[in-house]
Amino acid sequence: MVATYPTPAVVKRKLKTAFILLTAGVLLSVGLLTLPAESFQKISKAGLVGNSINPGKRETKPAEVTDAKVIIDPPAYTGKSTREQDRFNVVAEQDAMITWNIATTTRVKEVQLIFNDKVVLHLQPVDKGFTKWSGRRQVKSAGFYQVKIANSLSELYQVEMIKDQPPVIIVQAPQPNTVIEYGQPQKVLINVALTDDYGIENTFINATTASGSGEAVKFKEQQIPFANFSAGNKQYQLQKQVDLAALGMQPGDELYFYVNARDNYRQEKRSDVYIVRMEDTTQLMSMEGLVNGVDLKPEFFRSQRQIIIETEQLLKDRDTISVESFNKKSSDLGVDQKLLRLRYGKFLGEENETEIGGDHEHDEAGNTDGANAGNADKILDQYSHKHDNAEDATFFDAKTKKQLLATLSEMWKAELQLRTLKPKAALPFEYKALRLLKNLQQQTRAYVGKTGSKTTPLKPEIRLTGDLAKVEQPVVEQQFEQKADPVTTLRKALGILELARSKETLQRTSIEILEQASMLLSTKAASEPSNYLASLEALKRILKKNYKASDVNLAGSAFQKMIRSVSAIPQQSKASPDMKLSQRYFLNLKRQND
């Protein structure tokens, strides 16, 4: 086989075509990027207003109408201008005012707009010839309407409402539950992102402080504004640093806050509640609670507390003692912290001073003397990793050991600061180690299972031997009201549509069921006109006996969609209780007595 390759002229022509297409694409992309944002907004608005909700459905005006103008006036807070169209299908903002100006071919007595088959708007004549009519209505919800001129009804027209959405609040900082530990700044930074479709009118932080304990808890609520907020924008990135001391908070107090925002439509939205706690060092230093529950090593807790007391005392005496004495006491406290850390490290398998958590190496190359050459236990001891005994393994589970490991880490950091003669920097780590130890002690509780209940033993020889001569069958009389089930009506209507598909004559009862289904479909079309309005028109043509096969398919698909969307709501039982079980019980008793 001889391979064929394209000639240089062909390759050059293809490369030239590809280069032209690439250049055109790059220029188009650059042109779109250089367009201002307002241009995209105008394009999107034009597409929204200029196109029908259902592009596949063409609008047909009534034959009596020569001209129609629909004027849509959005609310002032939206910032949108008044627009005019010559179509009856309407897309309008919530609470927009719509004006219909209709001109008829001849003089007519009355022109009406019928909304959702219920509400009627009577248009008023604006000329003496009764050929120009006008009326207005405010959009409160989506739906559909018809134009009625004399006794002639138009097709169904859609009214789509652009609902005003409430503000969206995203609290980016702080975390939902924040603890201000000892030594940290007593301030919290609140970072919030706000968005709304038409603009935000006002926003603030609702803060509530809780102080005290037990029955002496006091609450104080106040509103904190954002300094850099100006009303009217659609997007905000706000920050507020709250000084907890300025709010009068002390160690042990709690701050509960949420962000509230109100848009130009007066809709209010609030975020979740966030909690900020200031650690209570006084509660940590108390001995309350240590006498209850299972106390693992109470002297360890007192030792950590004593280190904190001596560190604080050393800081108070700093100005009254010499530098050498200050450094020596700080170093001694570091040694005490180290000894305490090593005592806790035994529970995690530590074997030297430089490890945390029992990570170490073993010298497993030991020699076995000849006397123990046949001793299996001696040989296993050289290669086994023994740390926990049975009692420790019972008391300290994986979760407890994990918290002990975190405690050792804080002790290590406190020891580092004390050894480097920085006792003030060591206090936060000492307090955190104490808090972890106290939490560990308080969450350890003894559990006592319930004792089993003792019942009187049964006597099998006298079971089922009672006298049933005077026992009568219970009679239960109840009245149940049969309620109309929309799903049942829709299912029956689906079966009737199959008869209509085969061009069979519908009975009066079948037409009544279709009319009931039409009412259900009309309610659905009022809330979702873009999905069900065409099906409602098809069903009306079926009821008028002027339909096609496509109308049957359209109405049937709407019924099936409505059946699937009906939620399964628990209802009262429609049948009386089953008495067969009790009958069987009495029959068995009777057989035992016979």
N, C-alpha and C positions, 0 to 999 in steps of 0.2 A: 504494500500500500504506500502511495506517495503522499506525503503531507503537503497541504496547501496553506500558504500564509497570505494575509492581506497585503496589498501593495502599499508602498509608502504614501501614495496619494489618498487612499482610503483611510489609513490611520490618521493622517493629518486632518482630513475632513471631520472625522469623528471627534478628535480632540478639540477642534475649533468649535463644534456644536456644544460639547460639554462645557467648554470655557465660557461660552456665551450664556448658557443656562445658569452656571454658577455665579457669574457676575450679576445677572438679573436678580437672582435670589438674594445676594448680599445687598444690593441697592434697595430692594423692597424692604428687607429687614431694617436697614438703617433708616429708611423713610418712616417706618412705623414707630421706631424708637424715638425719633425726633419730634413726633406729634405730641402736643400737650395733652395733659390728662383730660382737659375739658372736651377735647375732640372725641375721645372714647366715650365720655358720658353722653355727649350729644348723639353719637351713633347708637348707643344702647337705648337711650330714650326714644329715638326715632323708630328703632326696631320694635320697642315695646308698644308704642302708641300706634304705629302705622300698620302693624300686622294684627290679624285676628287671632283670638285665642286658639281657635281651631283652624289652622291654615287650609286643611283639606276641605272645609265646608265653605261654599260661596254664599254670601248674603243676598237675599232677594227682598227687594222693597215691595210694599203693597202697590197694587196697580193704581190706587186712588191718589198716591203720593207723587207729586212732581218734584219736590225738593225737600230735603231734610238736613238740618244742621243741629249737631249735638255739641254743646259747649260744656267743657269740663273745667271747673274752677277748683283747683286743689286748695286745702287749708293754707293759711298764710305762713304757719310755722314750718311747712315743708320747704319753703323757698322756691317752689316751682311755679311757673307762669301758667296763665290760662291758655288752653288749647281748644281748637275747634276741629271737628271732623264731620264727614258726610255719611257715616255708617251708623247703623243702629247698635251693633255690638260695641260694648263699652268696657274699657279698662280704666279704672279710676282709683285714686288714693282713698284711704279711709276718711270718712266725713267730708268728702269732696261734694260740691254742689253741681248738679248736672241740670242743664237747661235744654229742652227739646223745642226746636222751632220747625214746624211741619207745615208745608204748603200742599193743598189738595187740588185736584183737577177741576172739581166742581164745588158748588155750595153744599156743605154738609151740616147736619144738625149738631153732631157731637163727635168728639175725638177723645178716646180714652187710652191710657196705658195701664195694662193689667199685669201686676207684678206677682210672680209665683202663684198664679191662679187664685189669688186671694185679695190683695190690696189693689184698689183702683185709683188712678190719678186722672182727674178730669182736666183736660187742657182747655185753656180759655181762648176765645177768638180775639185776634188783634186787629182785625179789619171789619168793615161793615158788610163785606161780601161773604163772610164766614168761609174763607178759603185759606186763611193763615191762622195757625193755632200755636200756642206756646204754653209750656208748663215746666216746673222745676221740682227737683227732689234731691234730698241728701242721701248719699250712699252710706248705709250703716252696715250692710252685709252683702255677700255675694248672692247671686240668684239669676233669674231670667224674667223676661217680660214680653208682652205682645201688644201690638198696636191695633186698636179696634176703631174702625171708622164705620159709623152706622151699624150695620149688622155683619160687617166683614172683619174677620180676624186674620192677622198676619202670622207668619211663622214665628218660632221662638227665637228671641235674641238674648245673648249672654250679657250679664253684668258681673265682671270680675273685679274684686276689690283687692287692692294692695294694702295689706294689713300693716299697721304701724307696730313694729317689734319693740319690746321693752329693752332697756339698756343691758349690755353684757358687761359683767364685772369679773375681772380676773385678778385675784390677789397673788402677786408674785413673791412677796416677802411680807412678814416672816412665815415660818412653818405654822401649821394649825395648832400645834402645842409646843410652846417655847419655854425653856427654863433659863432664867438669868442666874447663873451660878456666882458664887462668891468670887470677887475679884474682877468680874466682867463689868463693862460700862452699863450703868443703869439706864440705858436708852434702847429703843427698838425702832428700826427703820421699816416703815410701811410703804411698800411699792405696789401700785395699783395701775392696771390698764383698763380703760373704759372705752366702749364703742357703742354707737347708736346709729340708726339709719338716717335720722333727720337732725340730730343734735341733742346735747345734754344741757339741761337748764340749771341743775344744781347737784352737788355731791358733797358729802361730809362723812366723817368717821364718828360713829356712835360708840362711845367708850364707857364702860361700867367698871368701877374698881370695887373690889370686895376686900375688906380688912376685918381682922378679928377672927374668932373661932367660936364654935358652939352656938349658944343663943345670943352671943354678943357680936354677931357678924353685922357689919354696916356696909351698905351699898351706896355708891355715889355715881350718878349718871351725868354725862356731859357730851356735848357735840364739839368735835375738833374739825375745823375747816382746813382745806388744802390752800396753802398760800399762793400757789401758782395757777389757780383755776380761774378761767374766764368762760362764761356761759356762751353756748351757741355752736361750739365745734362738735364734730362727729367722732373724733378720736382724741384720747388723752393718755398721757403717760405721767402719772402723778406720784410724788414722793412726799412723805411726811415723817420726820424724825420726832418721835414722842419721848419726852423726858419723863421717866417714871417718877423721879424725885419731885418734879414740878407738879405732878398729879397727886402728891401726898402719899405715895406708896412707900411702904417699909418692907423689910425682909419678912416673907411669909404671906404678903398680899398677892392678889391675883387681878389681872386686867382682862376683861372680856370686851372684844370690840368687833364690829362689823362695818362694812362700807355700804352706804346708802346712796343711790343715784336716782335722779328724776329727769325724764326727757321732756321735750317740748310739748308732748301730748299729755303731760301730767301723769305718765305711768311711772311708778316707783318700783325699784328692784333693789334687793339687798343681798349681800354676799353671805357666806356661811360665817358662823361665829368662830373667832380665833381667840386663843387663850395664851396669855403671857404670865408666867409665875416667877416671882422672886424667891430664891432659895432662902429658907429660914434657918440660919445658922444656930439660932437659939434652940430650936426644936431638935436640931442634930445633936447638940451638946447635952440634951437632957437624957436622963436614965429611964424615962417613962417607956414602958413597953418591953424592957429587957428582961423583966421578971416573968413575962407570960410566954407561952409557947415553948418550943424546943430551943434552948440556948446552946449553941454549938461550943463556943469558947468565949464566955463573957469577958475574961480578962483581956482578950485581944481588942475588943471594942474600947474598953477603958484605956488601954495603952495608946491607941490612935487618938483618942480624945485628949489624953494627957499631952501628947506631942503637940496638938493644936494649941492647947492652953499655954504651954511653955513657949511656943513660937510667938504667939501674940504678946506674951509678957516680955519676951526678948525685944520685940519691936517697940514696946512702950518704954523700956529701960535703955534704949539705944543712946539717948542723949545724956544719960547719967553714968554710963560705964565707959571704960576705955575701949579702944578699937581692938586690942588684943583679946580682952575678955569677951567682947561681942563675937569676934571670929571664932574663939574657942567654943563658946556655947552653941553657936550655929553648927560647927563641925560635930560637936557632941550630939546634937539633935539629929544630925544626919546619920550618925552611928546608931542611935536608937531606932530611927526609921528603917535602917538596914536590918537590924536584928528582928524587928517586927515583920519585915518583908520575908526574911528567911524562915520565920516560924510559920507564916502562912504558906510559904512555898513548899513545905513538907507535904501539905495536902495534895499538891499537884505533882509530886515526884521529883522536886528539885533536889539535887545532890551537891551543888556548890554555890558560890556566891554570885556567879556571873550569869546565871541562866534564869529565865522566867518561863514557867510552864512545864519544866521537865524535859526540855529538848537538850540532850547531851549525848555524848559518845561513851561507849564502854570498851574497855580493853578485853576483847574476847579471845585473845591469843594466849590465855593462861595455860600452864602446864598441869597435867594430871599426874599425881604421883602414883607409884605402882600399887600402893595399898588400896587406893580408891578406884583402881582401874575397872573393877567390875561393879561399882556402885552406880546405879542408874541415876539416883537423885543428885549425887555430887556432879555427875556429868551434865545433867540438865540445868543445874544452877549456874554453870558457866555461860550458857547460851540463852537463858531465860531473862526476861525483863520484869523483875518483881518490884512493885512500888506499893500498891494498895493492898491492905489487908481486907478481910471480909467485912469488918465493921465500917471502915471508911467507904468501901464500895457501896455499902447499904445506905449510908447517910448522904453521901455526896454524889448526886447524879450529874449528867453531862451539863445541864443548865446551871447548876450550882458551881461546878468547876469553871464554867465559862465566865461567870460573874467574879469568881475569885481571881481568875486570870486578869480581868480588867482592873480589879482592885490592886493587884501586884504591879500592874503597869503604872497606875497613878502613884503608888508608893515609890516606885523607881524614879519617877519624875520629881517627886518631892525631895527624895534623897539627893538627887543631882543638884537641885537648887540650894539645899542646905549645905552640901559639901562645898559648893562654889561660893558660899557666904552670901546667899541671897534669900534670906528667910521670908521676906515679903512676897517674893515670886513663888515660894513653895506653898504658901497658904491655900491658894485655889486647888492645888493637887491634893493637899491634905484633907480639905473639906470634901472633895469629890470621893476620895477613898473612904472617908467616914460615911458618906451618904450611901455608897454601894454596900458597905458592910451592914449598915442599919437596915437597908431594904432587904438584904439577904436574910437578916435575922427575923424581920417582921413578916416575911412571906413564908416562913417555915412554921407550920402549924400542925398540931396533932389531930388526927381524924379518928373518931370513934364510930364504928358502924352501928346501925340500929339492931336492937335485939329482935329476934323473931317472935311473932305473936302466937300465943297458944290458944287453940280452939278446942271445944269439947269434942271428943272422938265420936264418930258416928257408929250407930248400931245397925249393921246390915240386916239383921233378922227382922227389924220392924219397918224397914223401908218399903214404900209403896203399898202399905197395908191400911191406909186411912179409909174412913167411911165417906163415900162420895154421893150418898143418896140425896143430900140436900144441896149439893153443889150444882148450880145451874150455869148454862152457857152464857158468857157475857155478851151483851148486845151493844154495839157501837153504832150510833147514828150521826153522820156528819153530812153537811151540805158543801159541795164544792162548786165554785163558779168557774165555768169554762171561759177563759180569756182568749181573745183573738191572737193567734200566733202569726207574726209577719212572715216567718220562714215557710210555714205551711201554705200561706196564700201565694207566695212566690213560686213554690214548687208546683202548686196546682196551675198557676199561670203558665209555667214552662210546658206542662202537658197540653194545655189549651193551644199554645202557640204551635205545637206539632200538628194539631188538627187544622189550624189556620194555614199551615204550610201546604197541606194537601187540599186546600180550597174547600174544606167541608163547611157546611152551614153550622154556625155556632148557636147553641141553645141560650136561652135567657140567663140561666144560672152561670154559664161560662162567660157571658159578657159581663155579668156582675162581678165575677172574680177578676176579670181583666181590669175593670174599673177600680176595684180595690188595689190591685197591683199598680195601677196608674197613679193613684194617690200616694202610694209609698215611693214610687219612682219620682214623682213631682217633688216630694220633700227632699229626696236625695239630690235632685238636680238643682234645687234652690241653694244647697250648701256647696255642691261641686258641679257647677254648670259645664265646665270644660270636659268633664268625664261622662255626664249622664244626659245632657240636654239633647243631643242628637238621638239618643235612644228614646227619650220621652216623645220627641216628634214622630218617630217611627211607630211607637205604640198608639199615638193618637190617630195616625193614618190607618192602623189596623182596626181600631174601634169604629172608624168611619167607613170601613170596608173598601178602602181605596189604597191598597198597599202592594208591595212587591216582595219577592223572596228575601231580598236584602234587608227589608224592614223587620222581618221575622227574626233574621239572624242578629240584627242590631239590638232588638228588644230582648232576645234570649240571652245574649252575652251580658247585658246589664243586669238581668235577674240573677244570673249565675254569680256575677261579681258581688251583688248585694248579699246573696246567701253566704258567700265565703266571708264577708266582712262582718256578719252578725256575730257578736261575741256570745259565748255560752254563759248566760246569766243564771245562777241558781234560782229555781222557782219552787213554790210549794207543790207538794205531791198532789196529783190530780186523782189518785185512786185511794180507796179506803184501805186501812191496814189489813194485811193478810192474816186471816184467822185460822188457817190450816194447821199452823204449828201448835197452837193451843188445843185444837181439836185432837191432833195426834197424841198430845200429851195425856189428855183425859182418857182417850181410848186405851192407851197403854196401862194407865192406872186401873181401868175397869177390868182389863184382861187379868191383871195380877190378882184382883179380888175374886174373880170367878173361879 
